[in-house]
Amino acid sequence: MEGEARLRRQAAGAGEGHRAGPGQADRDRHHQGDAHRLRVDRRADHRDHARPAAAGGARIPGAGARQRHPLRRQLPDLRPAGGAAEGSRADRRRLDPQRQGPGLRRFGRLSGDRSRRAGQGLGEAALSIRDASPPAGGDAAATLSKLREDIADVDRALLELLRRRMLLAAEVGRVKNRAGQPIFVPEVYDQVLTRAREHARACGVSTEVMESIFEAVSRGAVERQHRVGLALRAAGGSRLLVLGGAGNMGGWFNRFAELLGHLVDAVDPAYRALPYREGRFANLDDVADLERYDAILVSVPLGQMAEVLEKVIARRPRGLVLEIASIKDHLKPVLERAAGEGVTVASLHPMFGPSKSAYENLTFVLACRDDPQVEKERVAGWLRHPYTHLVPVPFDHHDRLMGWLLGLAHFSGILFGSALTHAGLSAEELQACASTTYNRQVETALSVLAEDPDLYFDIQRLNPHKGEVFRAAREALEELVATIEGGDRERFRELMTSARQALDARPR
């Protein structure tokens, strides 16, 4: 209860629910932390807003506190070009600090009636910054320095507001955890982004910019809620062994499982060169007891997956075995042996690479040999996360899907770069004149070309459906070339339309 009360006091700010003792304000003003300084002298600042300027420069109570407070430096006056009469009464009421919540009143405030005029006439063309341009012969560098100081002050205020927003998100996470409610609620997320888009014009930026800012804030809030829930559930974590724990995807799963509150040990030959640490093994044979693990995740190179699975299955572990191979058809014999030995194996496929943030959409394809619902429930506990999407598909359909999702996508990226090697043009020249479409293609191609060539070769080589993909790519190229060289405009339109329809997943 005391912790919750303290959180409410922090959210309300100084002066909301408690008062500083004698002399406390003076001590607080000299504290070095920005977050602490933000809570100082709110009452004095309110007096400043309530009084007219004193004649002859007479001292106004509270003014000294403002002068010492970096966030209360006089900010540039944002007046409408046509005068204070512009802007609706609703605009003035909304932007009046005296009518806003305590958080907005304290931060980056403009003094006196300037604060009430600051947002009138919200169109970008109607805004002007008084004294922002230096007079003739003036010092532009000094003016810019002052403006940058003002921006830094506002940034500090925004950071304090973000800190408080994350405190509130943490409390939401505690409530949801106690109530057993999901962390990510799409309807609430959409409401946040809608508010951001509606205020884009008032800020003089595009809706895309505002949306991206609040997407990041929302992801941070989800992460904070999730971490709070994990801390409350940490004692109930299961034990996982990751084979290939020092590799790229093995390392990702290692961190992801720990994030979910599980206890993680790892096996990898790379550990031979490192000092001994409990729970870290250089070889599977060094793990004396597999029975202690609730699950064993196998994340090894695609060409080694069958061999490593054979070794695991030979020891008949009680826990679930998770293999994450990108291509699975060649694993059928070993998976059938596992079933005969009574070893449960789940064929999982993360549809992302090791650089993926745990707080972005995480799609996993589950290649099911048995009842999809049973298999989903079997792995769900290891993937319980607000951004996880688990998609079951029939085992025999998995590799055909991957032929198009991975095989063709990788193939086209490699082909794009390979074709440019015959152009006789430098990357610098191409980039200097690049179109938006070219830059997008380059970004996609480079993301493919930066990956492990051996892995990408095996993804092509081991897929039993690669011939179907190569044949389709060859036929599509030949038809497109023939259409262009034959001058068939109508057929070209049809090809573009059918290609667009093949890619557009939106309901028609």
ChimeraX attribute file (.defattr): number of C-alpha atoms within 10 A of each C-alpha:
attribute: neighborCount
match mode: 1-to-1
recipient: residues
	/A:1	6
	/A:2	7
	/A:3	8
	/A:4	10
	/A:5	11
	/A:6	12
	/A:7	17
	/A:8	16
	/A:9	15
	/A:10	16
	/A:11	18
	/A:12	16
	/A:13	19
	/A:14	20
	/A:15	15
	/A:16	12
	/A:17	12
	/A:18	10
	/A:19	10
	/A:20	12
	/A:21	7
	/A:22	8
	/A:23	8
	/A:24	12
	/A:25	17
	/A:26	12
	/A:27	10
	/A:28	17
	/A:29	18
	/A:30	13
	/A:31	12
	/A:32	9
	/A:33	10
	/A:34	16
	/A:35	16
	/A:36	14
	/A:37	17
	/A:38	24
	/A:39	18
	/A:40	26
	/A:41	23
	/A:42	20
	/A:43	11
	/A:44	16
	/A:45	21
	/A:46	16
	/A:47	14
	/A:48	18
	/A:49	16
	/A:50	11
	/A:51	11
	/A:52	11
	/A:53	13
	/A:54	9
	/A:55	7
	/A:56	6
	/A:57	7
	/A:58	8
	/A:59	11
	/A:60	14
	/A:61	13
	/A:62	16
	/A:63	16
	/A:64	12
	/A:65	18
	/A:66	20
	/A:67	12
	/A:68	12
	/A:69	18
	/A:70	19
	/A:71	26
	/A:72	22
	/A:73	17
	/A:74	15
	/A:75	22
	/A:76	17
	/A:77	19
	/A:78	19
	/A:79	23
	/A:80	23
	/A:81	15
	/A:82	12
	/A:83	12
	/A:84	15
	/A:85	11
	/A:86	18
	/A:87	18
	/A:88	12
	/A:89	11
	/A:90	10
	/A:91	17
	/A:92	20
	/A:93	14
	/A:94	15
	/A:95	19
	/A:96	19
	/A:97	24
	/A:98	16
	/A:99	13
	/A:100	13
	/A:101	10
	/A:102	17
	/A:103	17
	/A:104	17
	/A:105	19
	/A:106	23
	/A:107	21
	/A:108	23
	/A:109	20
	/A:110	23
	/A:111	18
	/A:112	16
	/A:113	13
	/A:114	18
	/A:115	22
	/A:116	22
	/A:117	24
	/A:118	22
	/A:119	24
	/A:120	26
	/A:121	24
	/A:122	20
	/A:123	14
	/A:124	13
	/A:125	10
	/A:126	17
	/A:127	19
	/A:128	15
	/A:129	13
	/A:130	12
	/A:131	10
	/A:132	14
	/A:133	12
	/A:134	13
	/A:135	9
	/A:136	7
	/A:137	6
	/A:138	10
	/A:139	11
	/A:140	14
	/A:141	10
	/A:142	11
	/A:143	15
	/A:144	14
	/A:145	11
	/A:146	15
	/A:147	15
	/A:148	12
	/A:149	16
	/A:150	20
	/A:151	15
	/A:152	14
	/A:153	21
	/A:154	19
	/A:155	15
	/A:156	19
	/A:157	21
	/A:158	15
	/A:159	14
	/A:160	18
	/A:161	17
	/A:162	15
	/A:163	14
	/A:164	19
	/A:165	16
	/A:166	20
	/A:167	19
	/A:168	19
	/A:169	21
	/A:170	22
	/A:171	19
	/A:172	19
	/A:173	25
	/A:174	20
	/A:175	14
	/A:176	17
	/A:177	19
	/A:178	10
	/A:179	9
	/A:180	10
	/A:181	11
	/A:182	12
	/A:183	20
	/A:184	18
	/A:185	11
	/A:186	9
	/A:187	8
	/A:188	11
	/A:189	15
	/A:190	12
	/A:191	11
	/A:192	16
	/A:193	18
	/A:194	15
	/A:195	13
	/A:196	21
	/A:197	20
	/A:198	13
	/A:199	16
	/A:200	16
	/A:201	15
	/A:202	15
	/A:203	15
	/A:204	14
	/A:205	13
	/A:206	13
	/A:207	18
	/A:208	11
	/A:209	13
	/A:210	21
	/A:211	20
	/A:212	14
	/A:213	13
	/A:214	18
	/A:215	17
	/A:216	11
	/A:217	16
	/A:218	19
	/A:219	16
	/A:220	17
	/A:221	23
	/A:222	24
	/A:223	24
	/A:224	21
	/A:225	26
	/A:226	26
	/A:227	18
	/A:228	20
	/A:229	24
	/A:230	22
	/A:231	13
	/A:232	13
	/A:233	14
	/A:234	16
	/A:235	11
	/A:236	11
	/A:237	16
	/A:238	19
	/A:239	18
	/A:240	24
	/A:241	25
	/A:242	24
	/A:243	27
	/A:244	24
	/A:245	29
	/A:246	20
	/A:247	18
	/A:248	15
	/A:249	22
	/A:250	23
	/A:251	18
	/A:252	19
	/A:253	20
	/A:254	25
	/A:255	16
	/A:256	18
	/A:257	21
	/A:258	17
	/A:259	17
	/A:260	22
	/A:261	22
	/A:262	21
	/A:263	20
	/A:264	23
	/A:265	19
	/A:266	25
	/A:267	23
	/A:268	20
	/A:269	16
	/A:270	14
	/A:271	17
	/A:272	12
	/A:273	8
	/A:274	10
	/A:275	7
	/A:276	11
	/A:277	8
	/A:278	7
	/A:279	12
	/A:280	22
	/A:281	21
	/A:282	20
	/A:283	16
	/A:284	16
	/A:285	11
	/A:286	10
	/A:287	15
	/A:288	8
	/A:289	10
	/A:290	17
	/A:291	12
	/A:292	14
	/A:293	19
	/A:294	16
	/A:295	24
	/A:296	24
	/A:297	23
	/A:298	23
	/A:299	26
	/A:300	25
	/A:301	18
	/A:302	18
	/A:303	16
	/A:304	11
	/A:305	19
	/A:306	20
	/A:307	12
	/A:308	17
	/A:309	20
	/A:310	15
	/A:311	12
	/A:312	19
	/A:313	20
	/A:314	13
	/A:315	13
	/A:316	15
	/A:317	21
	/A:318	16
	/A:319	19
	/A:320	18
	/A:321	24
	/A:322	21
	/A:323	22
	/A:324	23
	/A:325	22
	/A:326	24
	/A:327	23
	/A:328	26
	/A:329	17
	/A:330	14
	/A:331	16
	/A:332	13
	/A:333	11
	/A:334	16
	/A:335	22
	/A:336	12
	/A:337	14
	/A:338	20
	/A:339	12
	/A:340	10
	/A:341	14
	/A:342	12
	/A:343	20
	/A:344	19
	/A:345	23
	/A:346	21
	/A:347	22
	/A:348	22
	/A:349	21
	/A:350	17
	/A:351	14
	/A:352	13
	/A:353	11
	/A:354	14
	/A:355	9
	/A:356	13
	/A:357	12
	/A:358	18
	/A:359	15
	/A:360	12
	/A:361	13
	/A:362	18
	/A:363	15
	/A:364	18
	/A:365	18
	/A:366	23
	/A:367	23
	/A:368	21
	/A:369	15
	/A:370	11
	/A:371	10
	/A:372	16
	/A:373	10
	/A:374	10
	/A:375	18
	/A:376	17
	/A:377	10
	/A:378	14
	/A:379	19
	/A:380	12
	/A:381	11
	/A:382	18
	/A:383	16
	/A:384	13
	/A:385	21
	/A:386	19
	/A:387	18
	/A:388	16
	/A:389	15
	/A:390	19
	/A:391	14
	/A:392	18
	/A:393	15
	/A:394	14
	/A:395	17
	/A:396	14
	/A:397	12
	/A:398	21
	/A:399	24
	/A:400	20
	/A:401	13
	/A:402	21
	/A:403	23
	/A:404	17
	/A:405	12
	/A:406	19
	/A:407	23
	/A:408	18
	/A:409	16
	/A:410	22
	/A:411	18
	/A:412	17
	/A:413	19
	/A:414	16
	/A:415	13
	/A:416	16
	/A:417	16
	/A:418	11
	/A:419	9
	/A:420	13
	/A:421	12
	/A:422	8
	/A:423	8
	/A:424	7
	/A:425	10
	/A:426	10
	/A:427	11
	/A:428	9
	/A:429	9
	/A:430	13
	/A:431	12
	/A:432	8
	/A:433	9
	/A:434	14
	/A:435	11
	/A:436	9
	/A:437	9
	/A:438	13
	/A:439	13
	/A:440	12
	/A:441	16
	/A:442	17
	/A:443	13
	/A:444	17
	/A:445	20
	/A:446	15
	/A:447	12
	/A:448	19
	/A:449	15
	/A:450	8
	/A:451	11
	/A:452	9
	/A:453	11
	/A:454	11
	/A:455	14
	/A:456	18
	/A:457	12
	/A:458	15
	/A:459	23
	/A:460	20
	/A:461	13
	/A:462	17
	/A:463	19
	/A:464	15
	/A:465	17
	/A:466	20
	/A:467	12
	/A:468	12
	/A:469	15
	/A:470	16
	/A:471	11
	/A:472	13
	/A:473	14
	/A:474	10
	/A:475	11
	/A:476	13
	/A:477	12
	/A:478	11
	/A:479	14
	/A:480	15
	/A:481	12
	/A:482	13
	/A:483	16
	/A:484	12
	/A:485	9
	/A:486	10
	/A:487	10
	/A:488	11
	/A:489	11
	/A:490	9
	/A:491	15
	/A:492	17
	/A:493	11
	/A:494	11
	/A:495	16
	/A:496	12
	/A:497	11
	/A:498	11
	/A:499	11
	/A:500	11
	/A:501	12
	/A:502	9
	/A:503	8
	/A:504	9
	/A:505	8
	/A:506	6
	/A:507	4
	/A:508	5
